[in-house]
């Protein structure tokens, strides 16, 4: 089943994100390689693809896991969590309808 991992950043998270980004992307690549990733990306703090120093306010990952517990465990192990980027992480079942 698909699960949405909805993450909210701490204020001024950009330096933390930059430091942990390589490990974060490497971990996401594993989902890509396994064919389990539907979509992933950050929420820019400004209404532009490149928010510069304003940074990001969170992230969204939608991926396939065997259970909500597995999705939560995966989310809890994200390098951004360990680096203190996220102040809150929610994992919810997701039903793809369109397209």
N, CA, C and O atoms as a GROMACS GRO file, in nm:
protein
  396
    1UNK      N    1   0.083  -0.118   0.000
    1UNK     CA    2   0.000   0.000   0.000
    1UNK      C    3   0.088   0.125   0.000
    1UNK      O    4   0.202   0.123   0.046
    2UNK      N    5   0.032   0.233  -0.054
    2UNK     CA    6   0.104   0.360  -0.052
    2UNK      C    7   0.080   0.432   0.080
    2UNK      O    8  -0.027   0.423   0.140
    3UNK      N    9   0.184   0.505   0.123
    3UNK     CA   10   0.177   0.587   0.244
    3UNK      C   11   0.237   0.723   0.215
    3UNK      O   12   0.338   0.735   0.147
    4UNK      N   13   0.171   0.828   0.267
    4UNK     CA   14   0.222   0.964   0.258
    4UNK      C   15   0.299   0.993   0.386
    4UNK      O   16   0.246   0.979   0.496
    5UNK      N   17   0.422   1.034   0.370
    5UNK     CA   18   0.505   1.076   0.482
    5UNK      C   19   0.513   1.227   0.472
    5UNK      O   20   0.577   1.281   0.382
    6UNK      N   21   0.447   1.295   0.564
    6UNK     CA   22   0.432   1.440   0.561
    6UNK      C   23   0.518   1.498   0.673
    6UNK      O   24   0.495   1.471   0.791
    7UNK      N   25   0.616   1.577   0.635
    7UNK     CA   26   0.715   1.626   0.731
    7UNK      C   27   0.710   1.778   0.738
    7UNK      O   28   0.699   1.845   0.635
    8UNK      N   29   0.719   1.831   0.859
    8UNK     CA   30   0.725   1.976   0.880
    8UNK      C   31   0.859   2.011   0.941
    8UNK      O   32   0.902   1.951   1.040
    9UNK      N   33   0.926   2.109   0.881
    9UNK     CA   34   1.059   2.150   0.926
    9UNK      C   35   1.054   2.235   1.052
    9UNK      O   36   0.954   2.300   1.081
   10UNK      N   37   1.162   2.232   1.125
   10UNK     CA   38   1.185   2.329   1.232
   10UNK      C   39   1.213   2.464   1.166
   10UNK      O   40   1.249   2.467   1.048
   11UNK      N   41   1.197   2.575   1.237
   11UNK     CA   42   1.234   2.704   1.178
   11UNK      C   43   1.382   2.708   1.140
   11UNK      O   44   1.466   2.648   1.207
   12UNK      N   45   1.411   2.776   1.032
   12UNK     CA   46   1.549   2.795   0.986
   12UNK      C   47   1.623   2.662   0.967
   12UNK      O   48   1.736   2.646   1.013
   13UNK      N   49   1.559   2.571   0.900
   13UNK     CA   50   1.613   2.436   0.883
   13UNK      C   51   1.716   2.423   0.772
   13UNK      O   52   1.781   2.319   0.761
   14UNK      N   53   1.733   2.525   0.689
   14UNK     CA   54   1.817   2.511   0.569
   14UNK      C   55   1.958   2.459   0.598
   14UNK      O   56   2.001   2.367   0.528
   15UNK      N   57   2.031   2.511   0.696
   15UNK     CA   58   2.165   2.457   0.721
   15UNK      C   59   2.162   2.309   0.762
   15UNK      O   60   2.250   2.232   0.724
   16UNK      N   61   2.062   2.270   0.839
   16UNK     CA   62   2.048   2.129   0.879
   16UNK      C   63   2.018   2.042   0.757
   16UNK      O   64   2.074   1.934   0.742
   17UNK      N   65   1.931   2.091   0.671
   17UNK     CA   66   1.897   2.018   0.547
   17UNK      C   67   2.020   2.000   0.460
   17UNK      O   68   2.048   1.891   0.411
   18UNK      N   69   2.094   2.108   0.442
   18UNK     CA   70   2.210   2.101   0.354
   18UNK      C   71   2.312   1.998   0.404
   18UNK      O   72   2.371   1.926   0.324
   19UNK      N   73   2.332   1.993   0.533
   19UNK     CA   74   2.430   1.899   0.590
   19UNK      C   75   2.385   1.754   0.574
   19UNK      O   76   2.468   1.666   0.549
   20UNK      N   77   2.256   1.727   0.588
   20UNK     CA   78   2.206   1.589   0.586
   20UNK      C   79   2.156   1.546   0.448
   20UNK      O   80   2.120   1.430   0.430
   21UNK      N   81   2.152   1.637   0.353
   21UNK     CA   82   2.090   1.608   0.222
   21UNK      C   83   2.153   1.489   0.148
   21UNK      O   84   2.077   1.406   0.097
   22UNK      N   85   2.284   1.476   0.140
   22UNK     CA   86   2.338   1.360   0.067
   22UNK      C   87   2.290   1.226   0.124
   22UNK      O   88   2.253   1.137   0.048
   23UNK      N   89   2.290   1.211   0.254
   23UNK     CA   90   2.244   1.086   0.316
   23UNK      C   91   2.094   1.067   0.295
   23UNK      O   92   2.048   0.955   0.272
   24UNK      N   93   2.019   1.176   0.303
   24UNK     CA   94   1.874   1.171   0.280
   24UNK      C   95   1.844   1.123   0.138
   24UNK      O   96   1.762   1.034   0.118
   25UNK      N   97   1.911   1.183   0.039
   25UNK     CA   98   1.888   1.145  -0.100
   25UNK      C   99   1.933   1.002  -0.130
   25UNK      O  100   1.869   0.932  -0.208
   26UNK      N  101   2.040   0.959  -0.067
   26UNK     CA  102   2.086   0.821  -0.085
   26UNK      C  103   1.979   0.723  -0.034
   26UNK      O  104   1.955   0.619  -0.096
   27UNK      N  105   1.918   0.757   0.077
   27UNK     CA  106   1.814   0.670   0.134
   27UNK      C  107   1.690   0.669   0.045
   27UNK      O  108   1.630   0.563   0.024
   28UNK      N  109   1.652   0.785  -0.008
   28UNK     CA  110   1.538   0.793  -0.100
   28UNK      C  111   1.567   0.712  -0.227
   28UNK      O  112   1.477   0.648  -0.282
   29UNK      N  113   1.692   0.716  -0.274
   29UNK     CA  114   1.729   0.643  -0.395
   29UNK      C  115   1.702   0.494  -0.380
   29UNK      O  116   1.672   0.426  -0.479
   30UNK      N  117   1.714   0.442  -0.261
   30UNK     CA  118   1.684   0.300  -0.237
   30UNK      C  119   1.538   0.271  -0.272
   30UNK      O  120   1.509   0.169  -0.333
   31UNK      N  121   1.447   0.360  -0.233
   31UNK     CA  122   1.306   0.342  -0.268
   31UNK      C  123   1.287   0.348  -0.420
   31UNK      O  124   1.210   0.270  -0.477
   32UNK      N  125   1.358   0.439  -0.486
   32UNK     CA  126   1.352   0.450  -0.632
   32UNK      C  127   1.400   0.319  -0.695
   32UNK      O  128   1.333   0.264  -0.782
   33UNK      N  129   1.514   0.271  -0.650
   33UNK     CA  130   1.573   0.149  -0.707
   33UNK      C  131   1.482   0.028  -0.688
   33UNK      O  132   1.481  -0.063  -0.771
   34UNK      N  133   1.405   0.028  -0.581
   34UNK     CA  134   1.313  -0.083  -0.553
   34UNK      C  135   1.177  -0.064  -0.620
   34UNK      O  136   1.090  -0.150  -0.607
   35UNK      N  137   1.158   0.048  -0.691
   35UNK     CA  138   1.032   0.075  -0.759
   35UNK      C  139   0.918   0.108  -0.664
   35UNK      O  140   0.801   0.088  -0.698
   36UNK      N  141   0.951   0.158  -0.545
   36UNK     CA  142   0.849   0.184  -0.442
   36UNK      C  143   0.815   0.331  -0.424
   36UNK      O  144   0.723   0.364  -0.349
   37UNK      N  145   0.886   0.421  -0.491
   37UNK     CA  146   0.864   0.564  -0.472
   37UNK      C  147   0.768   0.618  -0.575
   37UNK      O  148   0.790   0.602  -0.695
   38UNK      N  149   0.661   0.683  -0.531
   38UNK     CA  150   0.568   0.750  -0.621
   38UNK      C  151   0.614   0.894  -0.646
   38UNK      O  152   0.621   0.938  -0.760
   39UNK      N  153   0.646   0.966  -0.538
   39UNK     CA  154   0.688   1.105  -0.548
   39UNK      C  155   0.758   1.146  -0.419
   39UNK      O  156   0.730   1.092  -0.312
   40UNK      N  157   0.850   1.240  -0.430
   40UNK     CA  158   0.916   1.294  -0.311
   40UNK      C  159   0.969   1.432  -0.342
   40UNK      O  160   1.013   1.459  -0.454
   41UNK      N  161   0.965   1.520  -0.244
   41UNK     CA  162   1.021   1.652  -0.262
   41UNK      C  163   0.988   1.744  -0.146
   41UNK      O  164   0.904   1.713  -0.062
   42UNK      N  165   1.057   1.860  -0.144
   42UNK     CA  166   1.037   1.956  -0.036
   42UNK      C  167   0.928   2.058  -0.068
   42UNK      O  168   0.887   2.073  -0.183
   43UNK      N  169   0.882   2.127   0.036
   43UNK     CA  170   0.789   2.238   0.023
   43UNK      C  171   0.869   2.368   0.035
   43UNK      O  172   0.913   2.402   0.145
   44UNK      N  173   0.890   2.441  -0.076
   44UNK     CA  174   0.964   2.567  -0.068
   44UNK      C  175   0.894   2.667   0.026
   44UNK      O  176   0.771   2.673   0.030
   45UNK      N  177   0.972   2.743   0.099
   45UNK     CA  178   0.918   2.843   0.191
   45UNK      C  179   0.858   2.962   0.116
   45UNK      O  180   0.775   3.035   0.171
   46UNK      N  181   0.899   2.981  -0.009
   46UNK     CA  182   0.845   3.087  -0.094
   46UNK      C  183   0.781   3.024  -0.217
   46UNK      O  184   0.811   2.910  -0.252
   47UNK      N  185   0.695   3.097  -0.282
   47UNK     CA  186   0.624   3.048  -0.400
   47UNK      C  187   0.715   3.055  -0.522
   47UNK      O  188   0.691   3.132  -0.616
   48UNK      N  189   0.819   2.973  -0.519
   48UNK     CA  190   0.916   2.966  -0.627
   48UNK      C  191   0.990   2.832  -0.616
   48UNK      O  192   1.008   2.782  -0.505
   49UNK      N  193   1.033   2.774  -0.727
   49UNK     CA  194   1.106   2.648  -0.720
   49UNK      C  195   1.238   2.658  -0.643
   49UNK      O  196   1.282   2.560  -0.583
   50UNK      N  197   1.301   2.775  -0.645
   50UNK     CA  198   1.427   2.794  -0.572
   50UNK      C  199   1.409   2.906  -0.470
   50UNK      O  200   1.423   3.024  -0.503
   51UNK      N  201   1.379   2.870  -0.345
   51UNK     CA  202   1.352   2.972  -0.244
   51UNK      C  203   1.477   3.035  -0.184
   51UNK      O  204   1.467   3.120  -0.096
   52UNK      N  205   1.594   2.994  -0.231
   52UNK     CA  206   1.719   3.052  -0.182
   52UNK      C  207   1.734   3.034  -0.032
   52UNK      O  208   1.707   2.927   0.022
   53UNK      N  209   1.776   3.140   0.035
   53UNK     CA  210   1.803   3.134   0.180
   53UNK      C  211   1.676   3.115   0.262
   53UNK      O  212   1.685   3.080   0.380
   54UNK      N  213   1.557   3.137   0.203
   54UNK     CA  214   1.432   3.114   0.276
   54UNK      C  215   1.414   2.966   0.308
   54UNK      O  216   1.349   2.930   0.406
   55UNK      N  217   1.472   2.881   0.223
   55UNK     CA  218   1.470   2.738   0.250
   55UNK      C  219   1.335   2.672   0.227
   55UNK      O  220   1.260   2.708   0.136
   56UNK      N  221   1.305   2.575   0.312
   56UNK     CA  222   1.189   2.489   0.294
   56UNK      C  223   1.112   2.476   0.425
   56UNK      O  224   1.168   2.497   0.534
   57UNK      N  225   0.985   2.442   0.414
   57UNK     CA  226   0.901   2.429   0.533
   57UNK      C  227   0.867   2.285   0.564
   57UNK      O  228   0.804   2.257   0.667
   58UNK      N  229   0.907   2.194   0.479
   58UNK     CA  230   0.876   2.053   0.501
   58UNK      C  231   0.901   1.972   0.377
   58UNK      O  232   0.958   2.020   0.278
   59UNK      N  233   0.858   1.847   0.383
   59UNK     CA  234   0.876   1.755   0.271
   59UNK      C  235   0.758   1.659   0.263
   59UNK      O  236   0.686   1.639   0.360
   60UNK      N  237   0.741   1.602   0.144
   60UNK     CA  238   0.639   1.500   0.121
   60UNK      C  239   0.704   1.383   0.049
   60UNK      O  240   0.773   1.401  -0.052
   61UNK      N  241   0.680   1.264   0.100
   61UNK     CA  242   0.725   1.141   0.034
   61UNK      C  243   0.602   1.051   0.026
   61UNK      O  244   0.534   1.029   0.126
   62UNK      N  245   0.575   1.000  -0.093
   62UNK     CA  246   0.469   0.900  -0.108
   62UNK      C  247   0.536   0.776  -0.166
   62UNK      O  248   0.591   0.778  -0.276
   63UNK      N  249   0.528   0.668  -0.090
   63UNK     CA  250   0.598   0.545  -0.128
   63UNK      C  251   0.520   0.424  -0.081
   63UNK      O  252   0.430   0.432   0.003
   64UNK      N  253   0.556   0.311  -0.139
   64UNK     CA  254   0.490   0.185  -0.106
   64UNK      C  255   0.564   0.115   0.008
   64UNK      O  256   0.686   0.101   0.008
   65UNK      N  257   0.485   0.071   0.106
   65UNK     CA  258   0.536  -0.007   0.219
   65UNK      C  259   0.437  -0.119   0.247
   65UNK      O  260   0.322  -0.112   0.205
   66UNK      N  261   0.481  -0.222   0.319
   66UNK     CA  262   0.393  -0.334   0.352
   66UNK      C  263   0.290  -0.299   0.458
   66UNK      O  264   0.184  -0.362   0.464
   67UNK      N  265   0.320  -0.198   0.542
   67UNK     CA  266   0.229  -0.161   0.649
   67UNK      C  267   0.259  -0.018   0.694
   67UNK      O  268   0.363   0.038   0.662
   68UNK      N  269   0.166   0.038   0.769
   68UNK     CA  270   0.188   0.172   0.822
   68UNK      C  271   0.304   0.171   0.923
   68UNK      O  272   0.379   0.268   0.932
   69UNK      N  273   0.317   0.063   0.996
   69UNK     CA  274   0.427   0.050   1.091
   69UNK      C  275   0.562   0.051   1.019
   69UNK      O  276   0.657   0.114   1.065
   70UNK      N  277   0.569  -0.018   0.905
   70UNK     CA  278   0.693  -0.018   0.827
   70UNK      C  279   0.722   0.122   0.772
   70UNK      O  280   0.837   0.166   0.772
   71UNK      N  281   0.619   0.190   0.724
   71UNK     CA  282   0.636   0.325   0.672
   71UNK      C  283   0.682   0.420   0.783
   71UNK      O  284   0.768   0.504   0.761
   72UNK      N  285   0.624   0.405   0.903
   72UNK     CA  286   0.663   0.490   1.015
   72UNK      C  287   0.808   0.463   1.055
   72UNK      O  288   0.884   0.556   1.082
   73UNK      N  289   0.845   0.336   1.059
   73UNK     CA  290   0.984   0.301   1.094
   73UNK      C  291   1.082   0.357   0.992
   73UNK      O  292   1.189   0.406   1.027
   74UNK      N  293   1.045   0.350   0.864
   74UNK     CA  294   1.131   0.406   0.760
   74UNK      C  295   1.144   0.557   0.780
   74UNK      O  296   1.254   0.612   0.774
   75UNK      N  297   1.031   0.624   0.803
   75UNK     CA  298   1.033   0.769   0.824
   75UNK      C  299   1.117   0.806   0.946
   75UNK      O  300   1.194   0.902   0.941
   76UNK      N  301   1.104   0.731   1.052
   76UNK     CA  302   1.179   0.758   1.175
   76UNK      C  303   1.330   0.746   1.154
   76UNK      O  304   1.408   0.808   1.226
   77UNK      N  305   1.371   0.665   1.056
   77UNK     CA  306   1.512   0.644   1.028
   77UNK      C  307   1.572   0.740   0.927
   77UNK      O  308   1.689   0.726   0.890
   78UNK      N  309   1.494   0.838   0.881
   78UNK     CA  310   1.544   0.932   0.780
   78UNK      C  311   1.656   1.018   0.838
   78UNK      O  312   1.646   1.063   0.952
   79UNK      N  313   1.762   1.041   0.762
   79UNK     CA  314   1.870   1.128   0.809
   79UNK      C  315   1.825   1.269   0.848
   79UNK      O  316   1.886   1.331   0.934
   80UNK      N  317   1.719   1.320   0.785
   80UNK     CA  318   1.668   1.451   0.825
   80UNK      C  319   1.612   1.447   0.967
   80UNK      O  320   1.620   1.546   1.040
   81UNK      N  321   1.554   1.335   1.007
   81UNK     CA  322   1.505   1.321   1.145
   81UNK      C  323   1.624   1.325   1.240
   81UNK      O  324   1.622   1.398   1.339
   82UNK      N  325   1.725   1.246   1.210
   82UNK     CA  326   1.844   1.241   1.297
   82UNK      C  327   1.914   1.376   1.305
   82UNK      O  328   1.972   1.409   1.409
   83UNK      N  329   1.908   1.456   1.198
   83UNK     CA  330   1.975   1.586   1.195
   83UNK      C  331   1.891   1.697   1.258
   83UNK      O  332   1.938   1.810   1.272
   84UNK      N  333   1.767   1.666   1.296
   84UNK     CA  334   1.682   1.766   1.358
   84UNK      C  335   1.612   1.860   1.260
   84UNK      O  336   1.568   1.968   1.299
   85UNK      N  337   1.602   1.820   1.133
   85UNK     CA  338   1.536   1.903   1.032
   85UNK      C  339   1.385   1.910   1.058
   85UNK      O  340   1.325   2.016   1.044
   86UNK      N  341   1.326   1.798   1.094
   86UNK     CA  342   1.181   1.791   1.107
   86UNK      C  343   1.136   1.809   1.251
   86UNK      O  344   1.193   1.752   1.344
   87UNK      N  345   1.032   1.891   1.268
   87UNK     CA  346   0.971   1.905   1.400
   87UNK      C  347   0.852   1.810   1.415
   87UNK      O  348   0.810   1.779   1.527
   88UNK      N  349   0.798   1.764   1.301
   88UNK     CA  350   0.686   1.671   1.306
   88UNK      C  351   0.687   1.586   1.180
   88UNK      O  352   0.713   1.635   1.070
   89UNK      N  353   0.657   1.458   1.197
   89UNK     CA  354   0.645   1.365   1.086
   89UNK      C  355   0.516   1.286   1.104
   89UNK      O  356   0.497   1.221   1.207
   90UNK      N  357   0.429   1.291   1.004
   90UNK     CA  358   0.304   1.214   1.005
   90UNK      C  359   0.309   1.113   0.892
   90UNK      O  360   0.355   1.143   0.782
   91UNK      N  361   0.261   0.994   0.920
   91UNK     CA  362   0.254   0.889   0.819
   91UNK      C  363   0.107   0.848   0.806
   91UNK      O  364   0.044   0.810   0.905
   92UNK      N  365   0.055   0.858   0.683
   92UNK     CA  366  -0.086   0.828   0.660
   92UNK      C  367  -0.100   0.737   0.539
   92UNK      O  368  -0.025   0.752   0.442
   93UNK      N  369  -0.194   0.644   0.543
   93UNK     CA  370  -0.223   0.566   0.423
   93UNK      C  371  -0.265   0.661   0.310
   93UNK      O  372  -0.330   0.763   0.335
   94UNK      N  373  -0.229   0.627   0.189
   94UNK     CA  374  -0.257   0.711   0.074
   94UNK      C  375  -0.318   0.625  -0.036
   94UNK      O  376  -0.266   0.519  -0.070
   95UNK      N  377  -0.430   0.673  -0.092
   95UNK     CA  378  -0.495   0.604  -0.202
   95UNK      C  379  -0.481   0.687  -0.328
   95UNK      O  380  -0.540   0.795  -0.340
   96UNK      N  381  -0.404   0.637  -0.420
   96UNK     CA  382  -0.388   0.707  -0.548
   96UNK      C  383  -0.513   0.686  -0.632
   96UNK      O  384  -0.557   0.574  -0.654
   97UNK      N  385  -0.570   0.798  -0.678
   97UNK     CA  386  -0.691   0.792  -0.761
   97UNK      C  387  -0.660   0.842  -0.902
   97UNK      O  388  -0.699   0.779  -1.000
   98UNK      N  389  -0.591   0.956  -0.912
   98UNK     CA  390  -0.560   1.015  -1.041
   98UNK      C  391  -0.412   1.052  -1.046
   98UNK      O  392  -0.357   1.078  -0.940
   99UNK      N  393  -0.347   1.056  -1.155
   99UNK     CA  394  -0.391   1.008  -1.285
   99UNK      C  395  -0.383   0.857  -1.291
   99UNK      O  396  -0.416   0.798  -1.394
   0.00000   0.00000   0.00000
